[in-house]
Amino acid sequence: MTAGLITILIAVSLVPSLLISVLAVAFVRRAAERFGLLDKPGARKVHTTPIPLGGGLGIWAGVVGTIAMGTSVVLIVANNKWAADLLPADVARYAPGLVGKCGEIWFLIGCGTVLMLLGLVDDRRGLPWQLRIGIEFLVATVCVYGQGLQLTAFIELPWLTGILSVLWIVALINSFNMLDNMDALSGGVATISAGFLAAMLLSSPDPQSNQPQIFVAAMLLMLAGGLLGFLVHNWPPAKIFMGDAGSYFVGFWIAVATLLATYAGYQGGTPHAVIAPLCVLAVPLYDMTSVILIRLREGRSPFQGDKRHFSHRLVDLGMTKKQAVLTIYLTTATCSIGALLLPLVSWTGAVLIIVNVVLVLSLVAVLESVRKKS
């Protein structure tokens, strides 16, 4: 894929999403108190004054607004030769293929919107965890079986890959929700993850068509743009939080993007590339898994909130909150770099990449244990 085409893709996906998100989040900030979207200080909170919630509405608006504009352009170009003639040849040739994707993308937007609204209600009123988990599983099931999303793991058991796909979506929804516990943390990690996944898809063509996976890469770049627009307002000291509305949508969008990409094009001479999402998303999954294990070991519900997250444990070591967030950013990027190499290496190289990710997380776990023993 040429540098010019990548530049155009960023210009039509990331940039408009960023601009829409910046404006939408600014609006939500001003209207948050009127709509009862305030996060008040409490036992599990790290802030001392009420902070507006609902920043996730801006992230959602950035993605949906950009897709709405893109859908209009694609349909115009596909149905009018004069419009196609106005575009560079490298861009116009992708329009027919994108037309067939419009229905799929709006189906996914509908599912993501349901989760965003679920989170928004939870932000405003609070909902039982059983209801939230139940709706998450329902939406994930509808996506997997209604849209044909399947985890590409070379398992010749469709019923098993379907179940694993549903679990993957729910796991990422909750991992980014749990990671949202410090200013710019969940949003920053999601931006890094979306960026690395998009870079891999653009640099590694689909073996079946030998074309870059522009559709899924654009999905991820739109999300990155929405997140960057949100981070303008969420950067420490945060003026607004994304809330459950944001973390649910972000986790869902990344999950379905990885399923689409894995299903579409990680097959071929380097099948081990299917583990790329695990490398990129190792940190949010580590945080979720470690927190759940801590809570279960202490005889508490895994859905009972506390200050035992990865970021909190780093602060307990003596880091400032900003240092903890930066450390998690660097850990995410370190684990993600291997994903870019997976399509280029042999099985031996893939094993070394996996070992590297495991060693990074093990080093983190060792550092975290220092405080406990002191």
DRENVO-344491 format. One record per residue (C-alpha): x, y, z. Coordinates in Angstrom, 1 decimal. Layout:
{X:X	Y:Y	Z:Z} $
...
END
This chain:
{X:0.0	Y:0.0	Z:0.0} $
{X:1.5	Y:3.3	Z:-1.0} $
{X:2.3	Y:6.1	Z:1.4} $
{X:-0.1	Y:8.4	Z:-0.5} $
{X:-3.1	Y:6.0	Z:-0.1} $
{X:-2.3	Y:5.6	Z:3.6} $
{X:-2.3	Y:9.4	Z:4.0} $
{X:-5.6	Y:9.6	Z:2.3} $
{X:-7.0	Y:6.9	Z:4.5} $
{X:-5.9	Y:8.7	Z:7.6} $
{X:-7.3	Y:12.0	Z:6.3} $
{X:-10.8	Y:10.6	Z:5.6} $
{X:-11.1	Y:8.4	Z:8.7} $
{X:-8.9	Y:9.5	Z:11.6} $
{X:-9.1	Y:13.3	Z:11.1} $
{X:-12.8	Y:13.8	Z:10.8} $
{X:-13.5	Y:11.4	Z:13.7} $
{X:-11.1	Y:13.4	Z:15.8} $
{X:-12.7	Y:16.7	Z:14.9} $
{X:-16.2	Y:15.5	Z:15.5} $
{X:-15.2	Y:13.9	Z:18.8} $
{X:-13.5	Y:17.1	Z:20.1} $
{X:-16.7	Y:19.1	Z:19.5} $
{X:-19.0	Y:16.4	Z:20.8} $
{X:-17.1	Y:15.9	Z:24.0} $
{X:-17.0	Y:19.6	Z:24.6} $
{X:-20.8	Y:19.7	Z:24.2} $
{X:-21.2	Y:16.8	Z:26.6} $
{X:-19.0	Y:18.5	Z:29.2} $
{X:-21.3	Y:21.6	Z:29.3} $
{X:-24.5	Y:19.5	Z:29.4} $
{X:-23.3	Y:16.7	Z:31.7} $
{X:-24.7	Y:18.2	Z:35.0} $
{X:-28.0	Y:18.9	Z:33.3} $
{X:-28.3	Y:15.3	Z:32.3} $
{X:-27.1	Y:13.9	Z:35.6} $
{X:-23.8	Y:12.6	Z:34.2} $
{X:-21.5	Y:13.4	Z:37.0} $
{X:-18.9	Y:11.1	Z:38.6} $
{X:-18.8	Y:12.1	Z:42.3} $
{X:-15.9	Y:11.3	Z:44.6} $
{X:-16.2	Y:8.1	Z:46.6} $
{X:-14.2	Y:5.3	Z:48.3} $
{X:-13.0	Y:3.9	Z:45.0} $
{X:-12.5	Y:7.2	Z:43.2} $
{X:-9.1	Y:8.9	Z:42.7} $
{X:-10.6	Y:12.3	Z:42.1} $
{X:-11.8	Y:14.7	Z:44.8} $
{X:-14.3	Y:16.9	Z:42.9} $
{X:-17.3	Y:15.9	Z:40.7} $
{X:-16.2	Y:15.2	Z:37.1} $
{X:-18.6	Y:15.1	Z:34.1} $
{X:-19.2	Y:11.6	Z:32.6} $
{X:-20.4	Y:10.8	Z:29.1} $
{X:-17.2	Y:11.4	Z:27.2} $
{X:-17.9	Y:8.1	Z:25.5} $
{X:-20.7	Y:9.9	Z:23.6} $
{X:-18.0	Y:11.9	Z:21.8} $
{X:-16.0	Y:8.8	Z:20.9} $
{X:-19.2	Y:7.2	Z:19.5} $
{X:-20.2	Y:10.4	Z:17.7} $
{X:-16.7	Y:10.6	Z:16.1} $
{X:-16.9	Y:7.1	Z:14.7} $
{X:-20.6	Y:7.1	Z:13.7} $
{X:-20.4	Y:10.6	Z:12.2} $
{X:-17.4	Y:9.7	Z:10.1} $
{X:-19.0	Y:6.5	Z:8.9} $
{X:-22.1	Y:8.3	Z:8.0} $
{X:-20.2	Y:10.8	Z:5.8} $
{X:-18.1	Y:7.9	Z:4.4} $
{X:-21.2	Y:5.9	Z:3.5} $
{X:-22.7	Y:8.9	Z:1.7} $
{X:-19.5	Y:9.4	Z:-0.4} $
{X:-19.1	Y:5.7	Z:-1.2} $
{X:-22.7	Y:5.5	Z:-2.4} $
{X:-22.4	Y:8.6	Z:-4.5} $
{X:-19.1	Y:7.4	Z:-6.1} $
{X:-20.4	Y:3.9	Z:-6.7} $
{X:-23.5	Y:5.2	Z:-8.5} $
{X:-22.1	Y:8.2	Z:-10.4} $
{X:-19.2	Y:7.9	Z:-12.8} $
{X:-18.5	Y:11.6	Z:-12.7} $
{X:-17.9	Y:11.4	Z:-8.9} $
{X:-15.6	Y:8.4	Z:-9.4} $
{X:-13.6	Y:10.4	Z:-11.9} $
{X:-12.9	Y:13.1	Z:-9.3} $
{X:-11.1	Y:10.6	Z:-7.1} $
{X:-7.5	Y:9.4	Z:-7.5} $
{X:-7.5	Y:6.0	Z:-9.3} $
{X:-6.0	Y:4.2	Z:-6.3} $
{X:-9.0	Y:5.4	Z:-4.2} $
{X:-11.8	Y:5.0	Z:-6.7} $
{X:-11.1	Y:1.3	Z:-7.3} $
{X:-12.0	Y:0.5	Z:-3.7} $
{X:-15.4	Y:2.1	Z:-3.8} $
{X:-17.3	Y:-0.9	Z:-5.3} $
{X:-16.0	Y:-3.2	Z:-2.6} $
{X:-16.9	Y:-0.8	Z:0.1} $
{X:-20.5	Y:-0.6	Z:-1.0} $
{X:-21.0	Y:-4.2	Z:0.0} $
{X:-19.6	Y:-3.4	Z:3.4} $
{X:-22.1	Y:-0.6	Z:4.2} $
{X:-24.8	Y:-3.0	Z:5.5} $
{X:-22.2	Y:-4.9	Z:7.7} $
{X:-20.7	Y:-1.7	Z:9.2} $
{X:-24.2	Y:-0.2	Z:10.1} $
{X:-25.2	Y:-3.5	Z:11.7} $
{X:-22.1	Y:-3.3	Z:13.9} $
{X:-22.8	Y:0.3	Z:14.6} $
{X:-26.3	Y:-0.6	Z:15.8} $
{X:-24.8	Y:-3.2	Z:18.2} $
{X:-22.2	Y:-0.8	Z:19.4} $
{X:-24.9	Y:1.8	Z:20.0} $
{X:-26.9	Y:-0.5	Z:22.1} $
{X:-23.8	Y:-1.1	Z:24.3} $
{X:-23.1	Y:2.6	Z:24.4} $
{X:-26.6	Y:3.4	Z:25.6} $
{X:-26.3	Y:0.6	Z:28.2} $
{X:-23.2	Y:2.2	Z:29.5} $
{X:-24.9	Y:5.6	Z:29.5} $
{X:-27.8	Y:4.4	Z:31.6} $
{X:-25.3	Y:2.7	Z:34.0} $
{X:-23.3	Y:6.0	Z:34.2} $
{X:-26.5	Y:7.9	Z:35.1} $
{X:-28.4	Y:5.5	Z:37.3} $
{X:-26.3	Y:2.4	Z:38.0} $
{X:-27.3	Y:-1.0	Z:36.8} $
{X:-26.9	Y:-4.5	Z:38.4} $
{X:-23.8	Y:-6.3	Z:37.0} $
{X:-26.0	Y:-9.3	Z:36.1} $
{X:-28.1	Y:-7.1	Z:33.7} $
{X:-25.1	Y:-5.5	Z:32.2} $
{X:-23.3	Y:-8.8	Z:31.5} $
{X:-26.4	Y:-10.4	Z:30.2} $
{X:-26.9	Y:-7.6	Z:27.6} $
{X:-23.2	Y:-7.7	Z:26.7} $
{X:-23.5	Y:-11.5	Z:26.0} $
{X:-26.7	Y:-10.9	Z:24.0} $
{X:-25.2	Y:-8.2	Z:21.8} $
{X:-22.0	Y:-10.3	Z:21.3} $
{X:-24.1	Y:-13.3	Z:20.3} $
{X:-26.2	Y:-11.3	Z:17.8} $
{X:-23.0	Y:-10.0	Z:16.2} $
{X:-21.2	Y:-13.4	Z:16.0} $
{X:-24.1	Y:-15.4	Z:14.7} $
{X:-26.1	Y:-12.6	Z:13.0} $
{X:-23.1	Y:-11.2	Z:11.1} $
{X:-21.1	Y:-14.4	Z:10.8} $
{X:-18.1	Y:-13.1	Z:12.8} $
{X:-15.9	Y:-16.0	Z:13.7} $
{X:-12.5	Y:-16.2	Z:15.4} $
{X:-9.9	Y:-17.5	Z:13.0} $
{X:-8.1	Y:-20.0	Z:15.1} $
{X:-8.0	Y:-22.9	Z:12.7} $
{X:-10.3	Y:-24.9	Z:14.9} $
{X:-12.5	Y:-27.2	Z:12.8} $
{X:-15.4	Y:-26.8	Z:15.3} $
{X:-17.7	Y:-23.9	Z:14.3} $
{X:-19.7	Y:-24.2	Z:17.5} $
{X:-16.5	Y:-23.7	Z:19.5} $
{X:-15.1	Y:-20.8	Z:17.5} $
{X:-18.6	Y:-19.2	Z:17.8} $
{X:-18.5	Y:-19.4	Z:21.6} $
{X:-14.9	Y:-18.2	Z:21.7} $
{X:-15.8	Y:-15.2	Z:19.6} $
{X:-18.6	Y:-14.2	Z:21.9} $
{X:-16.3	Y:-14.6	Z:24.9} $
{X:-13.7	Y:-12.5	Z:23.2} $
{X:-16.1	Y:-9.6	Z:22.6} $
{X:-17.4	Y:-9.7	Z:26.2} $
{X:-13.8	Y:-10.0	Z:27.6} $
{X:-12.6	Y:-6.9	Z:25.7} $
{X:-15.7	Y:-4.8	Z:26.6} $
{X:-15.0	Y:-5.5	Z:30.3} $
{X:-11.2	Y:-5.2	Z:30.0} $
{X:-11.4	Y:-1.7	Z:28.7} $
{X:-14.1	Y:-0.9	Z:31.3} $
{X:-11.9	Y:-2.1	Z:34.1} $
{X:-8.9	Y:-0.2	Z:32.7} $
{X:-10.8	Y:3.0	Z:32.8} $
{X:-9.7	Y:4.0	Z:36.3} $
{X:-7.2	Y:6.9	Z:35.8} $
{X:-7.1	Y:10.0	Z:33.6} $
{X:-6.2	Y:9.1	Z:29.9} $
{X:-5.5	Y:5.5	Z:30.8} $
{X:-8.2	Y:3.4	Z:29.0} $
{X:-8.5	Y:6.0	Z:26.1} $
{X:-4.7	Y:6.1	Z:25.6} $
{X:-4.2	Y:2.3	Z:25.7} $
{X:-7.1	Y:1.9	Z:23.3} $
{X:-5.6	Y:4.5	Z:20.9} $
{X:-2.2	Y:2.7	Z:20.9} $
{X:-3.9	Y:-0.7	Z:20.4} $
{X:-6.1	Y:0.6	Z:17.5} $
{X:-3.1	Y:2.2	Z:15.9} $
{X:-0.9	Y:-0.9	Z:16.0} $
{X:-3.7	Y:-3.1	Z:14.7} $
{X:-4.4	Y:-0.7	Z:11.9} $
{X:-0.7	Y:-0.5	Z:11.0} $
{X:-0.5	Y:-4.3	Z:10.8} $
{X:-3.5	Y:-4.6	Z:8.5} $
{X:-2.2	Y:-1.9	Z:6.2} $
{X:1.3	Y:-3.4	Z:6.0} $
{X:0.2	Y:-7.0	Z:5.7} $
{X:-2.1	Y:-7.7	Z:2.7} $
{X:-4.9	Y:-10.3	Z:2.8} $
{X:-3.3	Y:-13.5	Z:1.4} $
{X:-6.6	Y:-14.3	Z:-0.4} $
{X:-6.9	Y:-11.0	Z:-2.3} $
{X:-3.3	Y:-9.7	Z:-1.9} $
{X:-4.9	Y:-6.4	Z:-0.9} $
{X:-4.5	Y:-4.4	Z:2.3} $
{X:-7.5	Y:-4.7	Z:4.7} $
{X:-8.6	Y:-1.1	Z:4.2} $
{X:-12.1	Y:-1.6	Z:5.6} $
{X:-11.1	Y:-2.9	Z:9.0} $
{X:-8.1	Y:-0.6	Z:9.2} $
{X:-10.5	Y:2.4	Z:8.6} $
{X:-12.7	Y:1.1	Z:11.4} $
{X:-9.7	Y:1.2	Z:13.8} $
{X:-8.4	Y:4.6	Z:12.5} $
{X:-11.9	Y:6.1	Z:13.1} $
{X:-11.9	Y:4.8	Z:16.6} $
{X:-8.3	Y:6.2	Z:17.1} $
{X:-9.5	Y:9.5	Z:15.9} $
{X:-12.5	Y:9.5	Z:18.3} $
{X:-10.3	Y:8.5	Z:21.2} $
{X:-7.8	Y:11.3	Z:20.4} $
{X:-10.6	Y:13.8	Z:20.3} $
{X:-11.7	Y:12.6	Z:23.7} $
{X:-8.2	Y:12.6	Z:25.1} $
{X:-8.0	Y:16.3	Z:24.4} $
{X:-10.5	Y:16.7	Z:27.2} $
{X:-9.4	Y:13.7	Z:29.3} $
{X:-5.7	Y:14.4	Z:29.5} $
{X:-4.6	Y:14.9	Z:33.2} $
{X:-6.2	Y:16.6	Z:35.0} $
{X:-9.3	Y:15.2	Z:33.2} $
{X:-12.2	Y:17.5	Z:32.5} $
{X:-14.4	Y:14.6	Z:31.6} $
{X:-14.5	Y:10.8	Z:31.9} $
{X:-15.5	Y:8.4	Z:29.1} $
{X:-17.7	Y:6.4	Z:31.5} $
{X:-19.1	Y:3.0	Z:30.8} $
{X:-20.7	Y:4.4	Z:27.6} $
{X:-17.3	Y:4.9	Z:26.2} $
{X:-15.5	Y:1.9	Z:27.5} $
{X:-18.2	Y:-0.5	Z:26.4} $
{X:-18.2	Y:1.0	Z:22.9} $
{X:-14.4	Y:1.1	Z:22.6} $
{X:-14.0	Y:-2.5	Z:23.8} $
{X:-16.7	Y:-3.7	Z:21.5} $
{X:-15.4	Y:-1.9	Z:18.4} $
{X:-11.8	Y:-3.2	Z:18.9} $
{X:-13.2	Y:-6.7	Z:19.5} $
{X:-15.3	Y:-6.9	Z:16.3} $
{X:-12.4	Y:-5.3	Z:14.3} $
{X:-10.0	Y:-8.0	Z:15.4} $
{X:-12.6	Y:-10.7	Z:14.6} $
{X:-13.2	Y:-9.2	Z:11.1} $
{X:-9.5	Y:-8.9	Z:10.4} $
{X:-8.7	Y:-12.4	Z:11.7} $
{X:-11.6	Y:-13.9	Z:9.8} $
{X:-10.7	Y:-12.1	Z:6.6} $
{X:-7.0	Y:-12.3	Z:6.2} $
{X:-4.6	Y:-13.7	Z:8.7} $
{X:-4.7	Y:-17.0	Z:7.0} $
{X:-2.0	Y:-18.2	Z:4.6} $
{X:1.7	Y:-18.8	Z:4.9} $
{X:1.9	Y:-17.3	Z:8.4} $
{X:-1.1	Y:-18.6	Z:10.3} $
{X:0.5	Y:-17.7	Z:13.6} $
{X:-0.3	Y:-14.1	Z:12.8} $
{X:-3.8	Y:-14.8	Z:14.3} $
{X:-2.2	Y:-14.2	Z:17.8} $
{X:-1.5	Y:-10.5	Z:16.9} $
{X:-4.6	Y:-9.2	Z:18.8} $
{X:-3.5	Y:-11.1	Z:21.9} $
{X:-0.1	Y:-9.3	Z:21.7} $
{X:-1.6	Y:-5.9	Z:21.1} $
{X:-4.3	Y:-6.3	Z:23.8} $
{X:-2.1	Y:-8.1	Z:26.3} $
{X:-2.2	Y:-5.2	Z:28.9} $
{X:-5.9	Y:-4.7	Z:29.1} $
{X:-6.4	Y:-8.5	Z:29.3} $
{X:-3.7	Y:-8.7	Z:32.0} $
{X:-5.3	Y:-6.0	Z:34.0} $
{X:-8.7	Y:-7.6	Z:33.9} $
{X:-7.4	Y:-11.1	Z:34.6} $
{X:-5.2	Y:-10.1	Z:37.5} $
{X:-7.9	Y:-8.0	Z:39.1} $
{X:-10.5	Y:-10.8	Z:38.9} $
{X:-8.0	Y:-13.3	Z:40.4} $
{X:-7.2	Y:-10.8	Z:43.3} $
{X:-10.9	Y:-10.4	Z:44.1} $
{X:-11.7	Y:-14.1	Z:43.9} $
{X:-8.7	Y:-14.9	Z:46.1} $
{X:-10.0	Y:-12.4	Z:48.7} $
{X:-13.4	Y:-13.9	Z:48.6} $
{X:-15.1	Y:-11.0	Z:46.8} $
{X:-17.2	Y:-10.7	Z:43.7} $
{X:-15.1	Y:-10.2	Z:40.5} $
{X:-17.5	Y:-7.4	Z:39.7} $
{X:-17.0	Y:-5.5	Z:43.0} $
{X:-15.0	Y:-2.4	Z:42.2} $
{X:-11.8	Y:-1.6	Z:44.1} $
{X:-8.4	Y:0.1	Z:43.8} $
{X:-6.5	Y:-3.1	Z:42.9} $
{X:-6.0	Y:-2.5	Z:39.2} $
{X:-2.7	Y:-2.5	Z:37.4} $
{X:-2.5	Y:1.3	Z:37.5} $
{X:-3.3	Y:1.4	Z:41.3} $
{X:-0.7	Y:-1.2	Z:42.0} $
{X:1.9	Y:0.9	Z:40.2} $
{X:1.0	Y:3.9	Z:42.3} $
{X:1.4	Y:1.7	Z:45.4} $
{X:5.0	Y:1.2	Z:44.3} $
{X:5.6	Y:4.9	Z:44.6} $
{X:4.8	Y:6.2	Z:41.1} $
{X:2.6	Y:9.2	Z:40.4} $
{X:-0.6	Y:8.7	Z:38.5} $
{X:1.0	Y:10.2	Z:35.4} $
{X:4.0	Y:7.9	Z:35.7} $
{X:1.7	Y:4.9	Z:36.1} $
{X:-0.2	Y:5.8	Z:33.0} $
{X:3.0	Y:6.3	Z:31.0} $
{X:4.3	Y:3.0	Z:32.2} $
{X:1.2	Y:1.2	Z:31.0} $
{X:1.4	Y:3.1	Z:27.6} $
{X:5.0	Y:1.9	Z:27.2} $
{X:4.1	Y:-1.7	Z:28.2} $
{X:1.3	Y:-1.7	Z:25.7} $
{X:3.5	Y:-0.4	Z:22.9} $
{X:6.3	Y:-2.9	Z:23.8} $
{X:3.8	Y:-5.9	Z:23.6} $
{X:2.3	Y:-4.5	Z:20.4} $
{X:5.5	Y:-4.2	Z:18.4} $
{X:5.7	Y:-8.0	Z:18.0} $
{X:2.3	Y:-8.0	Z:16.3} $
{X:3.8	Y:-6.0	Z:13.4} $
{X:6.5	Y:-8.7	Z:13.0} $
{X:4.2	Y:-11.8	Z:13.2} $
{X:3.3	Y:-11.8	Z:9.4} $
{X:7.0	Y:-11.6	Z:8.6} $
{X:8.5	Y:-14.3	Z:10.8} $
{X:8.5	Y:-18.1	Z:11.0} $
{X:7.0	Y:-20.2	Z:13.7} $
{X:10.2	Y:-19.9	Z:15.6} $
{X:10.0	Y:-16.1	Z:15.4} $
{X:6.4	Y:-16.2	Z:16.5} $
{X:7.3	Y:-18.3	Z:19.6} $
{X:10.0	Y:-15.7	Z:20.5} $
{X:7.5	Y:-12.9	Z:20.2} $
{X:5.0	Y:-14.7	Z:22.4} $
{X:7.8	Y:-15.4	Z:24.9} $
{X:8.8	Y:-11.7	Z:24.8} $
{X:5.2	Y:-10.6	Z:25.7} $
{X:5.0	Y:-13.1	Z:28.5} $
{X:8.3	Y:-11.9	Z:29.9} $
{X:7.2	Y:-8.3	Z:29.8} $
{X:4.0	Y:-9.1	Z:31.7} $
{X:6.0	Y:-11.3	Z:34.1} $
{X:8.4	Y:-8.4	Z:34.8} $
{X:5.4	Y:-6.2	Z:35.6} $
{X:4.1	Y:-8.9	Z:38.0} $
{X:7.5	Y:-9.1	Z:39.7} $
{X:7.7	Y:-5.4	Z:40.1} $
{X:4.2	Y:-5.3	Z:41.5} $
{X:5.1	Y:-7.9	Z:44.1} $
{X:7.8	Y:-5.7	Z:45.6} $
{X:5.3	Y:-3.6	Z:47.5} $
{X:3.5	Y:-6.6	Z:48.9} $
{X:6.6	Y:-8.1	Z:50.4} $
{X:8.0	Y:-4.8	Z:51.8} $
END
